[in-house]
Amino acid sequence: MKRISQFIIRIASCFLSWILLAGIFSNGVYLHAKDAAKNSDALYKEGRKLAAHSPRAAYHKFTRALESSSPEWKKRSECLLERGILLFKEEQYYPALSDLSQVIKLRPKHFLAHKTITKILFVLKKYDQAIQESEVALELNDRDPEIHYLRGRVFLMMYQIGGNSLQGNIIASAVREFDDAIKGKRKYLDAYFHRAIAYMVSGNFKEAIQDFEKVLKINDRVYQAWYEMAKAYQKQMNELKTVEALEACLKIKESFLPAYQMLLPVCEKLRFKDKIQFYLDKAVKLFPQDPLIWSYIKRYPPPPKPAVVQESMKTPSPPPKPKEPVKKAPPPKPEKPEFVDSNYWY
């Protein structure tokens, strides 16, 4: 009995020692995980501060935060989201998709992740997938103007590609999505602009002009709106309004070749020789190799310069007294125009 009791005591002491060691180990692991989480939180905060002005440094902070954290880190999905959005802005589309897909695995109903994936798929021209992804985002938040705008852009590009028997329905869907975007954001410049493009391709030129005018009320320095509005006026056979819109376009962006290529034939039709000569002088300096410009120069050569007449020798008059220099105020800085997303078509 004595031996049995000693054996039981030894087993009990070993068991207690094992429990003690396991407790110490688990406590150490817990403390290590806690320290790692604190370190990851700090790196994540630093990355968010750097994201606006130093994307590369922010990317490294987010990456270090993810590498130093455990899979259970509470802010893992937000860190992946921030890094994914950063990669998207830096045009690293496939790494961005990888990060955002991980976000959705962790949080399937993350609206911003679904919306950003929709943007990436649109840029990658995967329009069917973009529509599917946008539908998930729409179920989560149907009041967000941007998701409606994105869907309108996708439908517009699908219409351009063609090959669908329901082309009319596609362009109607694009207009409807732009309508919903504008309802959510009254001064949504891009939505008005692209709705006007949708009206143009469906032959509703009056509605297109009205939307271009709304764009220009928001910002009258969007040269693309003047140019596209000129196209709509030309479709309506209103040459005078076409010329006015193209001239307004060239006042904002003098080096816009399509405007010259459209303006010169219209001016020729209206017999505006002075305007032809005026814009030819500008165009030939900007685009000396353009064949259309040179074809007009051959038809409308510049007037000869007057000959210089030598004056008879006269006694030179004394030079005038130098005037004191007048300090001029510095010219005002030109207002930087807000350009619509140039990735549009017509």
C-alpha positions as CSV (number, residue, x, y, z in Angstrom):
1,M,0.0,0.0,0.0
2,K,2.9,2.3,0.8
3,R,4.3,1.8,-2.6
4,I,1.0,2.4,-4.3
5,S,0.5,5.6,-2.4
6,Q,4.0,6.9,-3.3
7,F,3.3,6.0,-6.9
8,I,0.0,8.0,-6.8
9,I,1.8,11.0,-5.2
10,R,4.4,10.9,-8.0
11,I,1.8,10.8,-10.7
12,A,-0.1,13.7,-9.1
13,S,3.0,15.8,-8.7
14,C,3.9,15.2,-12.4
15,F,0.3,16.1,-13.4
16,L,0.4,19.3,-11.4
17,S,3.8,20.2,-12.9
18,W,2.5,19.6,-16.4
19,I,-0.5,21.8,-15.7
20,L,1.7,24.5,-14.3
21,L,4.0,24.4,-17.3
22,A,1.1,24.4,-19.7
23,G,-0.3,27.5,-17.9
24,I,3.0,29.3,-18.1
25,F,3.3,28.4,-21.8
26,S,-0.2,29.5,-22.7
27,N,0.2,32.7,-20.8
28,G,3.4,33.4,-22.7
29,V,1.7,32.7,-26.0
30,Y,-1.2,35.0,-25.0
31,L,1.2,37.8,-24.0
32,H,3.1,37.4,-27.3
33,A,-0.2,37.5,-29.3
34,K,-1.2,40.6,-27.3
35,D,2.1,42.3,-28.0
36,A,1.9,41.4,-31.7
37,A,-1.7,42.8,-31.9
38,K,-0.5,46.0,-30.3
39,N,2.4,46.3,-32.8
40,S,0.0,45.5,-35.7
41,D,-2.4,48.2,-34.5
42,A,0.3,50.8,-34.4
43,L,1.6,49.9,-37.9
44,Y,-2.0,50.0,-39.2
45,K,-2.5,53.5,-37.8
46,E,0.8,54.7,-39.2
47,G,-0.2,53.3,-42.6
48,R,-3.5,55.1,-42.6
49,K,-1.8,58.4,-41.9
50,L,0.7,57.9,-44.7
51,A,-1.8,56.7,-47.3
52,A,-2.8,60.1,-48.6
53,H,0.7,61.6,-49.3
54,S,3.1,58.5,-49.3
55,P,1.4,55.5,-50.8
56,R,4.5,53.3,-51.0
57,A,5.4,53.9,-47.3
58,A,1.8,53.2,-46.3
59,Y,1.8,49.9,-48.3
60,H,4.9,48.7,-46.4
61,K,3.2,49.6,-43.1
62,F,0.1,47.7,-43.9
63,T,2.2,44.7,-45.1
64,R,4.2,44.7,-41.9
65,A,1.0,44.9,-39.8
66,L,-0.4,41.9,-41.6
67,E,2.8,39.9,-41.4
68,S,3.3,40.5,-37.7
69,S,-0.3,39.8,-36.7
70,S,-2.1,36.5,-36.0
71,P,-5.0,35.3,-38.2
72,E,-7.4,36.3,-35.4
73,W,-6.3,40.0,-35.4
74,K,-9.4,42.1,-35.1
75,K,-8.3,44.7,-37.7
76,R,-7.1,42.2,-40.3
77,S,-10.0,42.8,-42.7
78,E,-9.7,46.6,-42.4
79,C,-5.9,46.5,-43.0
80,L,-6.4,44.2,-46.1
81,L,-9.1,46.6,-47.3
82,E,-6.9,49.7,-46.9
83,R,-4.0,47.9,-48.7
84,G,-6.3,46.7,-51.5
85,I,-7.7,50.2,-52.1
86,L,-4.1,51.6,-52.1
87,L,-3.1,49.0,-54.7
88,F,-6.1,49.8,-56.8
89,K,-5.2,53.5,-56.8
90,E,-1.6,52.6,-57.8
91,E,-3.1,50.5,-60.7
92,Q,-1.9,47.2,-59.2
93,Y,-5.2,45.6,-60.0
94,Y,-4.6,41.9,-59.5
95,P,-2.9,42.2,-56.1
96,A,-5.7,44.6,-55.1
97,L,-8.2,41.9,-56.1
98,S,-6.4,39.4,-54.0
99,D,-6.5,41.6,-50.9
100,L,-10.2,42.5,-51.4
101,S,-11.2,38.9,-52.0
102,Q,-9.6,38.0,-48.6
103,V,-11.7,40.9,-47.0
104,I,-14.9,39.3,-48.4
105,K,-13.9,35.9,-47.0
106,L,-13.6,37.5,-43.6
107,R,-16.6,39.8,-43.9
108,P,-18.9,38.7,-46.8
109,K,-21.2,41.8,-46.4
110,H,-18.4,44.4,-46.7
111,F,-20.0,47.0,-49.1
112,L,-16.8,49.0,-49.8
113,A,-14.9,45.8,-50.7
114,H,-17.6,44.7,-53.2
115,K,-17.8,48.2,-54.7
116,T,-14.0,48.5,-55.1
117,I,-13.9,45.0,-56.8
118,T,-16.6,46.3,-59.2
119,K,-14.3,49.2,-60.1
120,I,-11.4,46.9,-60.7
121,L,-13.4,44.6,-62.9
122,F,-14.6,47.6,-64.9
123,V,-11.1,48.8,-65.5
124,L,-10.0,45.2,-66.5
125,K,-13.0,45.2,-69.0
126,K,-14.6,42.2,-67.3
127,Y,-18.0,43.7,-67.6
128,D,-20.2,40.6,-66.9
129,Q,-18.3,40.0,-63.7
130,A,-18.5,43.6,-62.8
131,I,-22.3,43.6,-63.1
132,Q,-22.5,40.5,-60.9
133,E,-20.3,42.0,-58.2
134,S,-22.2,45.3,-58.4
135,E,-25.5,43.5,-57.8
136,V,-24.1,42.1,-54.5
137,A,-23.0,45.7,-53.5
138,L,-26.4,47.0,-54.5
139,E,-28.1,44.5,-52.2
140,L,-26.0,45.8,-49.3
141,N,-26.5,49.5,-50.1
142,D,-28.8,50.7,-52.9
143,R,-28.6,54.3,-51.9
144,D,-25.0,54.8,-52.8
145,P,-24.7,57.0,-55.9
146,E,-21.4,55.7,-57.0
147,I,-22.5,52.1,-57.3
148,H,-25.3,53.2,-59.6
149,Y,-22.9,55.3,-61.6
150,L,-20.5,52.4,-62.0
151,R,-23.3,50.1,-63.2
152,G,-24.3,52.8,-65.7
153,R,-20.7,52.9,-67.0
154,V,-20.6,49.1,-67.3
155,F,-23.8,49.0,-69.3
156,L,-22.6,51.8,-71.5
157,M,-19.4,49.8,-72.3
158,M,-21.4,46.6,-72.9
159,Y,-23.5,48.6,-75.4
160,Q,-20.3,49.7,-77.2
161,I,-19.0,46.2,-77.5
162,G,-22.3,45.1,-79.1
163,G,-23.2,41.6,-80.2
164,N,-26.3,41.5,-77.9
165,S,-29.8,41.2,-79.2
166,L,-31.0,43.4,-76.3
167,Q,-28.9,46.4,-77.1
168,G,-31.8,48.8,-76.6
169,N,-32.4,47.4,-73.1
170,I,-28.8,47.8,-72.2
171,I,-28.7,51.5,-73.1
172,A,-32.0,52.0,-71.2
173,S,-30.4,50.3,-68.2
174,A,-27.4,52.6,-68.4
175,V,-29.7,55.7,-68.4
176,R,-31.7,54.3,-65.5
177,E,-28.6,53.7,-63.4
178,F,-27.3,57.3,-64.1
179,D,-30.8,58.6,-63.1
180,D,-30.5,56.8,-59.8
181,A,-26.9,58.1,-59.3
182,I,-28.1,61.7,-59.9
183,K,-31.0,61.2,-57.5
184,G,-28.5,60.4,-54.8
185,K,-26.1,63.2,-55.7
186,R,-27.7,66.2,-57.4
187,K,-24.4,67.7,-58.7
188,Y,-22.9,64.4,-59.9
189,L,-20.9,65.8,-62.9
190,D,-19.7,62.5,-64.2
191,A,-23.2,61.0,-64.1
192,Y,-24.7,63.8,-66.1
193,F,-21.9,63.6,-68.6
194,H,-22.2,59.9,-69.2
195,R,-26.0,60.0,-69.2
196,A,-25.6,62.6,-72.0
197,I,-23.3,60.1,-73.9
198,A,-26.0,57.4,-73.4
199,Y,-28.6,59.8,-74.9
200,M,-26.3,60.5,-77.8
201,V,-25.8,56.9,-78.8
202,S,-29.5,56.3,-78.6
203,G,-30.3,59.4,-80.8
204,N,-31.8,61.6,-78.1
205,F,-29.8,64.7,-79.0
206,K,-32.0,67.2,-77.2
207,E,-31.8,65.4,-73.9
208,A,-28.0,65.0,-74.4
209,I,-27.6,68.7,-74.9
210,Q,-29.6,69.4,-71.8
211,D,-27.3,67.1,-69.7
212,F,-24.1,68.7,-71.2
213,E,-25.5,72.1,-70.2
214,K,-26.0,70.8,-66.7
215,V,-22.4,69.6,-66.6
216,L,-21.2,73.0,-67.7
217,K,-23.3,74.7,-65.0
218,I,-21.4,72.7,-62.5
219,N,-18.1,73.4,-64.1
220,D,-17.8,75.3,-67.4
221,R,-14.2,74.3,-67.9
222,V,-15.0,70.7,-68.8
223,Y,-13.8,70.8,-72.4
224,Q,-15.1,67.3,-73.3
225,A,-18.6,68.5,-72.5
226,W,-18.3,71.4,-75.0
227,Y,-16.9,69.0,-77.6
228,E,-19.6,66.4,-77.2
229,M,-22.3,69.1,-77.2
230,A,-20.9,70.3,-80.5
231,K,-21.4,66.8,-81.9
232,A,-25.0,66.8,-80.7
233,Y,-25.6,70.2,-82.4
234,Q,-24.0,68.9,-85.6
235,K,-26.4,66.0,-85.5
236,Q,-29.2,68.5,-85.2
237,M,-27.8,70.4,-88.3
238,N,-27.2,73.5,-86.1
239,E,-23.8,74.6,-87.5
240,L,-23.7,78.0,-85.7
241,K,-24.1,76.3,-82.2
242,T,-21.6,73.7,-83.3
243,V,-19.0,76.4,-84.0
244,E,-19.8,78.2,-80.7
245,A,-19.3,75.0,-78.7
246,L,-16.1,74.1,-80.4
247,E,-14.7,77.6,-79.9
248,A,-15.5,77.3,-76.2
249,C,-13.8,73.9,-76.1
250,L,-10.6,75.4,-77.7
251,K,-10.5,78.3,-75.3
252,I,-10.1,75.8,-72.5
253,K,-7.8,73.3,-74.2
254,E,-6.1,74.8,-77.2
255,S,-4.2,71.7,-78.1
256,F,-7.3,69.5,-78.6
257,L,-6.9,68.2,-82.2
258,P,-10.4,66.6,-82.6
259,A,-11.9,70.1,-82.1
260,Y,-9.9,71.6,-84.9
261,Q,-10.7,68.6,-87.2
262,M,-14.4,69.2,-86.6
263,L,-14.4,73.0,-86.6
264,L,-12.6,73.6,-89.9
265,P,-15.1,71.7,-92.1
266,V,-18.1,73.4,-90.4
267,C,-16.5,76.9,-90.8
268,E,-15.8,76.0,-94.5
269,K,-19.5,75.1,-94.9
270,L,-20.6,78.4,-93.4
271,R,-17.9,80.3,-95.4
272,F,-16.2,81.7,-92.3
273,K,-12.9,82.3,-94.0
274,D,-11.6,84.5,-91.2
275,K,-12.2,81.8,-88.6
276,I,-10.6,79.2,-90.8
277,Q,-7.5,81.3,-91.2
278,F,-7.5,82.1,-87.4
279,Y,-7.7,78.5,-86.3
280,L,-5.4,77.2,-89.1
281,D,-2.6,79.5,-87.8
282,K,-3.0,77.9,-84.4
283,A,-3.4,74.4,-85.6
284,V,-0.4,74.3,-87.8
285,K,1.9,75.3,-85.0
286,L,0.4,72.7,-82.7
287,F,0.0,69.8,-85.2
288,P,2.4,70.4,-88.1
289,Q,2.2,66.7,-89.2
290,D,-1.6,66.4,-89.3
291,P,-2.8,65.7,-92.9
292,L,-6.2,67.4,-92.5
293,I,-4.6,70.6,-91.3
294,W,-2.2,70.7,-94.3
295,S,-5.1,70.0,-96.7
296,Y,-6.7,73.2,-95.4
297,I,-3.5,75.2,-95.6
298,K,-3.3,74.3,-99.3
299,R,-6.8,75.6,-99.9
300,Y,-6.5,78.6,-97.6
301,P,-2.8,79.7,-97.8
302,P,-1.8,82.5,-95.3
303,P,-1.9,86.0,-96.8
304,P,1.5,87.3,-98.0
305,K,3.4,89.5,-95.5
306,P,3.7,93.2,-96.6
307,A,7.1,94.2,-98.0
308,V,9.4,96.2,-95.7
309,V,10.0,99.7,-97.2
310,Q,13.4,101.3,-96.4
311,E,13.1,104.8,-95.1
312,S,15.4,107.5,-96.4
313,M,18.4,108.4,-94.3
314,K,17.5,110.9,-91.6
315,T,19.4,112.5,-88.8
316,P,18.9,110.2,-85.9
317,S,16.9,111.7,-83.1
318,P,18.2,111.6,-79.6
319,P,17.1,108.5,-77.8
320,P,14.1,108.9,-75.5
321,K,14.7,109.1,-71.7
322,P,14.3,105.8,-70.1
323,K,11.1,105.5,-68.2
324,E,11.0,104.2,-64.7
325,P,9.9,100.6,-64.7
326,V,6.3,100.2,-63.5
327,K,5.8,97.3,-61.2
328,K,3.1,95.1,-62.5
329,A,1.0,92.8,-60.3
330,P,1.7,89.1,-61.0
331,P,-0.9,87.6,-63.3
332,P,-3.6,85.5,-61.6
333,K,-2.9,81.8,-61.7
334,P,-5.1,80.0,-64.2
335,E,-7.9,78.0,-62.7
336,K,-7.2,74.3,-63.1
337,P,-10.0,72.7,-65.0
338,E,-11.8,69.8,-63.6
339,F,-11.7,67.2,-66.3
340,V,-14.2,64.4,-66.6
341,D,-12.9,60.9,-66.6
342,S,-11.3,60.7,-70.1
343,N,-12.1,57.0,-70.5
344,Y,-15.4,57.7,-72.3
345,W,-16.4,57.0,-75.9
346,Y,-18.9,58.0,-78.5
